[in-house]
Amino acid sequence: MLRVKEIAKEKGLTMADVAKRMNMSQSGLSMALNRNLTLDVLNRIADALEVEIPDLFERKKEEENTIICPKCGSKFKLIE
């Protein structure tokens, strides 16, 4: 699930502000969010919110404390 509204709120932006930053109408943004998103649209949303594309997606709690080894792909849970 996308966190676009949540991130916008955290940054003090409305969805109209986000749409304006993307040079599209608010209804156009709404339609884009409710359909199959393209990488281009995700990129534009991320740019408008000044975040990275992965930040737009909710993460499972276990993934927040997990890293993946870039060499072997093994998952490691971080312990604080």
RAPERA-V351860 format. One line per field, one symbol per residue. phi: phi as a letter, one per 30 degrees, with the letter a starting at -180 (. if undefined). psi: psi as a letter, one per 30 degrees, with the letter a starting at -180 (. if undefined). A space follows every 10 residues. Layout:
phi=???
psi=???
//
This chain:
phi=.dcedddede ciccdddddd dchbddddde dddcbddcdd dedddeddch bdeeddcdcd edddcbccdd dcidcbddcd
psi=kkgeeeeeee ggklfeeeee fghlleeeee eefgajklee eeeeeeeefh llefffkkkk efffgklkkf efgkkkkkk.
//
